[in-house]
Amino acid sequence: MGEGGEERRLSGILANSRRSALAEFPDLIHPDYKESCTSNIQDTVLRAFGMGGKGRALARPGFSPTAVILLIIDALGYEFLKSEMPGFPAEPITSVFPSTTAAALTAINRGLSPREHGVPGWLANIPEAGGIWDCLHFSSYAGGDGRRKDKPPAVTPETLLLTKEPPLFSVLKKEGISPKILVKKDYIGGEFGRMMHGDMKPKGKIPYHSSSDFAVLIRRELERARKPLFLNAYWDGVDKISHQYGPHSEAARAELRKILHVLRDQLSRLKPQAAKDTLFVLTADHGQTQISPERTFFVSQDKFLRDTLVIPPCGDWRATYFYVREGMLGKTKRYLESHRILGKNFAVLESKEALKRGLFGPKAGARDKEFARRIGDLILIARRDWKIMASPDRGVPGVTRGTHGSLTGAEALVPFGFGTAKEAGLIWEKGSPGQIRTAVTGSKGPYA
């Protein structure tokens, strides 16, 4: 990626943001869909295998790999990584909007922006799905009383997707490359996985239980490969710990060091030929930001909004869609902008303006009309440590100290590591202290 690559890429991202729909909010970063975005990961992988794409590859390898490992560490924000490991070899790229798993993982695996693939976040108003739909857990959301566990039989990934373009796995398989996914045992199968990857045979899905077999299985797949291999390896530990304790917590920092430690331990053992022929692409779907649990705005406790919204808010806690009664758009926008909490802590945008200015991605032709229905009339984007929920009894149980969805630097910027295991910072440097000894004693290893 070259010396000075981090600074150049970050400068490009910020310059793009200053020309965007968010220009009046300098604390928010507009996704750089054209140049430096996670939606361009698919093009990057295709280019690495010598295949054509859309001309949006983030980088090109200096060799012809026989294997590509896409390592996705959920919620590994660029700012978080660099604050903990300043010398880690990664450049910043942006997530999509909203910076949330349902929209962002679909973008990575489909090579499309949310506007193009159609998944606008965690919750969305999908009339074909019977109303408010949980796009991540693939279940319906019932009124204002919480989540229903039933799934209308007619709802499939095709119901949500607004694209007929094949996912990355299908494209690679057609070209004779073996595509596989390494994912936690609990996540094997399911409709969300099919929405991202398409229909995969069981042998393409490799389950793991913990960080130890996660790292071991990556090494073994590389050493066993008999034909070109693509492995999508997804780790969710940083996300889970950061939600619980916050991304600034000791626990989150320890989780990051742990997963990189076991990866380096195993990848340092790779057979020389496998190490030489493998390209690693490291990234994340989004980052996370520290929040205070008490800084939550409940829509149900505001009389004006109760009377004005036709359905409960959708989207995410920090990127929220309001569906407004006919004739009330202007009045509602003014109310939100002057609100003592919402006006100060959230950017308020009309959804049609956000689409016009490319917040969700480039124009998608006939799909735009349907996507516009899914994102309501007004969008609230968090600028500080607040979140929006429909009501106190409608959300994820327990206290959450870390979350995402907005476009602050902590949430919107993610790392892009690229190269051999050594170039991507995924093996121990020669002469490093013994890995087992440093892990047991708790003393700092070479990348701590």
C-alpha positions as CSV (number, residue, x, y, z in Angstrom):
1,M,0.0,0.0,0.0
2,G,3.0,2.2,0.3
3,E,4.5,4.8,2.6
4,G,2.1,7.6,3.4
5,G,-0.9,5.6,2.3
6,E,-2.8,6.1,5.5
7,E,-2.5,9.9,5.4
8,R,-3.4,10.0,1.7
9,R,-6.4,7.8,2.1
10,L,-7.7,9.6,5.1
11,S,-7.3,13.0,3.4
12,G,-9.3,11.7,0.5
13,I,-12.1,10.4,2.7
14,L,-12.3,13.8,4.6
15,A,-12.2,15.7,1.3
16,N,-15.1,13.6,0.0
17,S,-17.1,14.2,3.2
18,R,-16.7,18.0,3.0
19,R,-18.4,17.9,-0.4
20,S,-21.2,15.7,0.8
21,A,-24.7,15.9,2.4
22,L,-22.9,16.0,5.7
23,A,-20.8,19.1,4.9
24,E,-22.5,21.1,7.6
25,F,-21.7,18.4,10.2
26,P,-17.9,18.2,10.3
27,D,-18.0,15.7,13.1
28,L,-19.6,13.1,10.7
29,I,-17.9,11.2,7.9
30,H,-19.7,10.6,4.6
31,P,-19.0,7.0,3.2
32,D,-16.5,7.2,0.4
33,Y,-18.4,4.8,-1.9
34,K,-16.4,5.7,-5.0
35,E,-12.9,5.3,-3.6
36,S,-12.4,3.9,-0.1
37,C,-15.4,2.0,1.2
38,T,-16.1,-1.6,2.5
39,S,-18.5,-2.0,-0.4
40,N,-15.4,-2.2,-2.6
41,I,-14.0,-5.2,-0.9
42,Q,-15.6,-7.5,-3.4
43,D,-13.9,-5.7,-6.3
44,T,-10.6,-6.0,-4.4
45,V,-10.9,-9.8,-4.0
46,L,-11.9,-10.2,-7.6
47,R,-9.0,-8.2,-8.8
48,A,-6.6,-10.2,-6.6
49,F,-7.7,-13.3,-8.5
50,G,-7.2,-11.6,-11.8
51,M,-10.9,-11.2,-12.5
52,G,-12.8,-8.1,-13.7
53,G,-15.0,-6.0,-11.5
54,K,-16.4,-2.5,-11.3
55,G,-13.0,-0.8,-11.3
56,R,-13.2,0.0,-7.6
57,A,-10.5,-2.2,-6.1
58,L,-9.0,-0.7,-3.0
59,A,-5.5,-2.2,-3.8
60,R,-3.7,-4.7,-6.0
61,P,-1.4,-7.3,-4.7
62,G,2.2,-7.4,-5.9
63,F,1.9,-11.2,-6.6
64,S,-0.6,-13.6,-8.0
65,P,-2.2,-15.3,-4.9
66,T,-3.6,-18.8,-5.0
67,A,-5.6,-18.1,-1.8
68,V,-7.3,-15.0,-0.5
69,I,-8.3,-14.7,3.2
70,L,-10.9,-12.0,4.0
71,L,-10.6,-11.5,7.7
72,I,-13.6,-9.5,9.0
73,I,-13.3,-8.5,12.7
74,D,-16.7,-7.2,13.6
75,A,-16.6,-3.7,15.2
76,L,-12.9,-3.2,14.8
77,G,-12.8,0.5,14.3
78,Y,-9.8,2.1,12.7
79,E,-9.5,4.6,15.5
80,F,-9.8,1.9,18.1
81,L,-7.1,-0.2,16.4
82,K,-4.7,2.6,16.0
83,S,-5.2,3.8,19.6
84,E,-4.3,0.4,20.9
85,M,-1.6,-0.6,18.3
86,P,-0.4,2.6,16.6
87,G,2.1,0.7,14.3
88,F,-0.4,-1.8,13.0
89,P,-0.2,-1.8,9.1
90,A,-3.6,-0.7,8.1
91,E,-5.2,2.2,6.2
92,P,-8.5,3.8,7.0
93,I,-11.6,3.2,4.8
94,T,-15.2,3.9,5.5
95,S,-18.1,1.7,6.3
96,V,-21.4,2.3,4.6
97,F,-24.4,4.2,6.1
98,P,-25.7,3.1,8.4
99,S,-22.6,1.7,10.0
100,T,-24.4,-1.4,11.2
101,T,-23.9,-5.1,10.7
102,A,-27.0,-5.9,8.6
103,A,-26.2,-3.2,6.0
104,A,-22.4,-3.4,6.2
105,L,-21.9,-7.1,6.0
106,T,-24.3,-7.3,3.1
107,A,-22.3,-4.5,1.4
108,I,-19.0,-6.4,1.8
109,N,-20.3,-9.7,0.6
110,R,-22.5,-8.3,-2.3
111,G,-20.1,-5.5,-3.4
112,L,-23.0,-3.0,-3.3
113,S,-24.0,0.0,-1.2
114,P,-27.1,-0.2,0.9
115,R,-29.0,1.7,-1.7
116,E,-28.1,-0.9,-4.3
117,H,-28.6,-4.1,-2.2
118,G,-31.7,-2.8,-0.4
119,V,-30.9,-3.5,3.3
120,P,-31.2,-0.2,5.1
121,G,-30.1,-1.3,8.6
122,W,-31.2,-3.3,11.6
123,L,-35.0,-2.5,11.4
124,A,-36.8,-1.4,8.3
125,N,-40.4,-0.9,7.1
126,I,-40.8,-3.7,4.6
127,P,-44.5,-4.0,3.6
128,E,-43.8,-7.3,1.8
129,A,-42.6,-8.7,5.2
130,G,-45.7,-7.5,7.0
131,G,-44.4,-4.2,8.4
132,I,-41.3,-3.6,10.6
133,W,-38.7,-6.3,9.9
134,D,-35.5,-7.2,11.8
135,C,-33.1,-7.6,8.9
136,L,-30.3,-9.0,11.1
137,H,-32.1,-11.7,13.0
138,F,-34.6,-12.2,10.1
139,S,-37.8,-11.9,12.2
140,S,-40.7,-9.6,12.3
141,Y,-41.1,-6.8,14.9
142,A,-44.5,-6.6,16.4
143,G,-46.1,-3.2,17.0
144,G,-44.5,-1.3,19.9
145,D,-44.4,-4.3,22.2
146,G,-41.2,-6.0,21.1
147,R,-40.0,-8.7,18.8
148,R,-42.1,-11.5,17.5
149,K,-40.3,-14.7,17.0
150,D,-42.5,-15.9,14.1
151,K,-41.4,-15.4,10.5
152,P,-44.1,-15.0,7.8
153,P,-43.5,-17.9,5.4
154,A,-43.3,-15.7,2.3
155,V,-40.3,-13.7,3.6
156,T,-37.0,-14.8,2.1
157,P,-33.7,-13.0,1.4
158,E,-35.1,-12.2,-2.0
159,T,-37.9,-10.2,-0.3
160,L,-35.4,-7.8,1.2
161,L,-32.7,-7.7,-1.5
162,L,-33.3,-5.2,-4.3
163,T,-30.6,-6.7,-6.5
164,K,-30.3,-9.7,-8.8
165,E,-26.5,-9.4,-8.9
166,P,-24.9,-12.6,-7.6
167,P,-22.9,-12.5,-4.3
168,L,-19.1,-12.8,-4.3
169,F,-19.3,-16.5,-3.5
170,S,-21.3,-17.3,-6.6
171,V,-19.0,-15.3,-8.8
172,L,-15.8,-17.0,-7.5
173,K,-17.3,-20.5,-7.7
174,K,-18.2,-19.9,-11.4
175,E,-14.5,-19.2,-12.0
176,G,-13.3,-22.4,-10.4
177,I,-12.3,-20.9,-7.1
178,S,-13.3,-22.7,-3.9
179,P,-15.3,-20.2,-1.7
180,K,-15.7,-21.0,2.0
181,I,-16.9,-19.2,5.1
182,L,-15.5,-19.6,8.6
183,V,-18.2,-18.6,11.1
184,K,-19.2,-19.3,14.7
185,K,-21.1,-22.5,15.1
186,D,-24.2,-20.6,16.3
187,Y,-24.4,-18.7,13.0
188,I,-24.1,-21.6,10.6
189,G,-27.1,-21.5,8.3
190,G,-29.9,-19.1,8.6
191,E,-31.5,-16.6,6.2
192,F,-29.2,-13.7,6.9
193,G,-26.3,-15.8,5.9
194,R,-28.0,-16.7,2.7
195,M,-28.8,-13.1,2.0
196,M,-25.1,-12.3,2.2
197,H,-23.6,-15.4,0.5
198,G,-26.4,-17.0,-1.5
199,D,-27.1,-20.7,-1.4
200,M,-24.0,-22.5,-0.2
201,K,-23.4,-26.2,0.2
202,P,-22.7,-27.4,3.7
203,K,-19.0,-28.2,2.9
204,G,-18.4,-24.5,2.2
205,K,-19.5,-23.6,5.8
206,I,-16.8,-24.2,8.4
207,P,-18.0,-23.8,12.0
208,Y,-15.7,-22.8,14.9
209,H,-16.2,-22.6,18.6
210,S,-13.6,-20.1,20.0
211,S,-10.6,-18.0,19.0
212,S,-8.3,-21.0,19.2
213,D,-9.9,-23.2,16.5
214,F,-10.8,-20.0,14.5
215,A,-7.1,-19.4,14.0
216,V,-6.1,-23.1,13.6
217,L,-8.8,-23.7,11.0
218,I,-7.6,-20.7,8.9
219,R,-4.1,-22.2,8.8
220,R,-5.3,-25.7,8.1
221,E,-7.5,-24.6,5.2
222,L,-4.6,-22.8,3.6
223,E,-2.3,-25.8,4.0
224,R,-4.9,-28.3,2.7
225,A,-6.1,-26.3,-0.3
226,R,-5.6,-28.1,-3.6
227,K,-7.1,-25.4,-5.8
228,P,-7.6,-21.6,-5.6
229,L,-9.2,-20.8,-2.3
230,F,-11.3,-17.9,-0.9
231,L,-12.0,-18.0,2.8
232,N,-14.3,-15.4,4.5
233,A,-13.3,-15.6,8.2
234,Y,-15.6,-13.7,10.5
235,W,-14.9,-12.9,14.1
236,D,-17.5,-11.3,16.3
237,G,-15.7,-11.2,19.7
238,V,-14.7,-7.5,19.6
239,D,-18.2,-6.5,18.8
240,K,-19.8,-8.5,21.6
241,I,-17.3,-7.3,24.2
242,S,-17.5,-3.7,23.1
243,H,-21.3,-3.7,23.2
244,Q,-21.2,-5.0,26.8
245,Y,-18.3,-3.0,28.2
246,G,-17.7,-0.3,25.7
247,P,-14.9,0.0,23.1
248,H,-12.7,2.0,25.5
249,S,-12.8,-0.7,28.1
250,E,-10.0,-2.9,29.3
251,A,-12.1,-5.9,28.2
252,A,-12.4,-4.7,24.6
253,R,-8.6,-4.0,24.4
254,A,-7.9,-7.4,25.8
255,E,-10.2,-9.0,23.2
256,L,-8.4,-7.3,20.4
257,R,-5.0,-8.4,21.7
258,K,-6.3,-11.9,22.2
259,I,-7.6,-12.5,18.7
260,L,-4.5,-11.0,17.0
261,H,-2.3,-13.0,19.3
262,V,-3.9,-16.4,18.3
263,L,-3.9,-15.4,14.7
264,R,-0.2,-14.5,14.7
265,D,0.6,-17.7,16.6
266,Q,-1.0,-19.9,14.0
267,L,-0.1,-17.9,10.8
268,S,3.5,-17.8,11.9
269,R,3.4,-21.6,11.6
270,L,2.2,-21.6,8.0
271,K,4.2,-23.7,5.6
272,P,6.5,-21.4,3.5
273,Q,4.7,-22.0,0.2
274,A,1.2,-21.3,1.7
275,A,2.5,-18.1,3.4
276,K,4.0,-17.0,0.1
277,D,0.9,-17.6,-2.0
278,T,-1.8,-16.2,0.3
279,L,-3.2,-12.7,0.3
280,F,-4.8,-11.4,3.5
281,V,-7.4,-8.7,3.4
282,L,-8.3,-7.5,6.9
283,T,-11.3,-5.2,7.6
284,A,-14.4,-4.7,9.7
285,D,-18.0,-4.0,9.0
286,H,-18.1,-0.9,11.3
287,G,-16.5,0.5,14.4
288,Q,-18.1,1.3,17.8
289,T,-18.4,4.3,20.0
290,Q,-18.7,4.6,23.8
291,I,-22.1,5.6,25.0
292,S,-23.7,6.3,28.4
293,P,-26.8,4.0,28.9
294,E,-28.8,6.8,30.5
295,R,-28.3,9.0,27.4
296,T,-31.2,7.4,25.6
297,F,-34.1,9.3,24.0
298,F,-37.4,7.3,24.1
299,V,-39.8,8.3,21.3
300,S,-42.8,6.9,23.2
301,Q,-42.2,9.5,25.9
302,D,-42.6,12.5,23.5
303,K,-46.2,13.5,22.9
304,F,-45.5,15.3,19.7
305,L,-43.7,12.4,18.1
306,R,-46.3,9.9,19.4
307,D,-48.9,11.9,17.5
308,T,-46.8,12.5,14.4
309,L,-45.1,9.2,13.6
310,V,-47.3,6.6,11.7
311,I,-45.1,3.7,12.9
312,P,-42.4,3.3,15.5
313,P,-38.9,4.5,14.4
314,C,-36.8,2.1,12.4
315,G,-33.1,1.9,11.4
316,D,-30.7,1.8,14.3
317,W,-30.3,3.5,17.7
318,R,-27.8,6.0,16.2
319,A,-29.2,6.2,12.7
320,T,-32.9,6.4,13.0
321,Y,-35.7,6.6,10.4
322,F,-38.9,8.5,11.2
323,Y,-42.1,7.8,9.2
324,V,-44.2,11.0,9.4
325,R,-47.9,11.6,8.9
326,E,-48.8,13.3,5.6
327,G,-48.4,17.0,5.6
328,M,-46.3,17.0,8.8
329,L,-42.8,16.7,7.4
330,G,-41.7,20.3,7.6
331,K,-43.2,20.9,11.1
332,T,-41.6,17.7,12.4
333,K,-38.2,18.6,11.0
334,R,-38.3,22.0,12.7
335,Y,-39.4,20.4,15.9
336,L,-36.5,17.9,15.9
337,E,-33.9,20.6,15.0
338,S,-35.0,22.8,17.9
339,H,-35.5,20.0,20.4
340,R,-33.2,20.4,23.5
341,I,-31.8,16.9,23.2
342,L,-32.3,15.8,19.6
343,G,-31.4,19.1,17.9
344,K,-28.1,19.3,19.8
345,N,-27.0,15.6,19.6
346,F,-28.3,14.5,16.2
347,A,-28.1,15.7,12.6
348,V,-31.6,15.8,11.1
349,L,-31.9,15.2,7.3
350,E,-34.8,14.7,5.0
351,S,-34.6,11.2,3.6
352,K,-35.0,12.4,0.0
353,E,-32.2,14.8,0.4
354,A,-30.0,12.1,1.9
355,L,-30.7,9.9,-1.2
356,K,-30.0,12.8,-3.5
357,R,-26.6,13.5,-1.9
358,G,-25.6,9.8,-2.0
359,L,-25.6,9.0,1.7
360,F,-26.7,5.5,1.1
361,G,-24.7,5.1,-2.1
362,P,-25.0,5.9,-5.9
363,K,-28.3,6.0,-7.7
364,A,-29.8,2.6,-8.2
365,G,-32.3,3.2,-11.0
366,A,-35.7,1.6,-10.5
367,R,-34.7,0.3,-7.1
368,D,-34.5,3.8,-5.6
369,K,-38.3,4.1,-5.2
370,E,-38.6,1.0,-3.1
371,F,-35.5,1.9,-1.1
372,A,-36.9,5.3,-0.4
373,R,-40.0,3.7,1.2
374,R,-37.8,1.7,3.5
375,I,-36.0,4.7,5.1
376,G,-39.0,6.9,5.9
377,D,-39.2,10.7,5.7
378,L,-36.5,11.9,8.2
379,I,-33.2,10.5,9.3
380,L,-31.5,11.3,12.6
381,I,-27.8,10.6,12.8
382,A,-26.1,10.7,16.2
383,R,-23.3,13.2,16.6
384,R,-22.5,12.6,20.3
385,D,-23.0,9.8,22.8
386,W,-26.8,9.5,22.6
387,K,-29.1,6.9,21.1
388,I,-32.8,6.7,20.1
389,M,-35.1,3.9,21.0
390,A,-38.8,3.5,20.4
391,S,-39.7,2.8,24.1
392,P,-38.0,1.5,27.3
393,D,-39.6,-2.0,26.7
394,R,-38.6,-2.3,23.1
395,G,-34.9,-3.0,22.7
396,V,-32.0,-5.3,23.5
397,P,-32.1,-6.4,27.2
398,G,-29.2,-5.4,29.4
399,V,-27.0,-2.4,29.6
400,T,-25.2,-1.4,26.5
401,R,-22.0,0.8,26.8
402,G,-20.9,0.5,23.2
403,T,-22.9,0.8,19.9
404,H,-22.7,2.0,16.3
405,G,-24.8,3.0,13.3
406,S,-23.8,6.6,13.0
407,L,-20.9,8.3,11.1
408,T,-18.6,9.5,13.8
409,G,-15.0,8.6,13.2
410,A,-15.1,5.9,15.8
411,E,-18.1,4.2,14.0
412,A,-17.5,5.0,10.3
413,L,-13.8,4.4,9.9
414,V,-12.6,0.8,9.7
415,P,-9.1,-0.7,8.9
416,F,-8.0,-2.0,5.6
417,G,-5.0,-4.4,5.9
418,F,-3.7,-5.9,2.7
419,G,-0.8,-8.2,1.7
420,T,1.0,-11.3,2.8
421,A,0.5,-12.3,6.4
422,K,3.7,-10.4,7.3
423,E,2.6,-7.3,5.3
424,A,-0.9,-7.4,7.0
425,G,0.6,-7.6,10.5
426,L,-0.6,-11.2,11.0
427,I,2.6,-13.0,11.9
428,W,5.2,-12.6,14.6
429,E,8.3,-10.6,13.6
430,K,11.5,-12.7,13.6
431,G,13.0,-12.8,17.1
432,S,9.8,-12.0,18.9
433,P,9.4,-13.3,22.5
434,G,7.8,-16.7,22.8
435,Q,4.1,-16.3,22.3
436,I,3.0,-18.8,24.9
437,R,5.2,-17.3,27.6
438,T,4.0,-13.7,27.0
439,A,0.3,-14.8,26.9
440,V,0.6,-16.7,30.2
441,T,2.6,-14.1,32.1
442,G,0.6,-11.2,30.8
443,S,3.7,-9.3,29.7
444,K,3.5,-7.3,26.5
445,G,4.1,-9.1,23.2
446,P,5.7,-7.4,20.2
447,Y,2.5,-5.7,19.1
448,A,1.0,-4.7,22.4
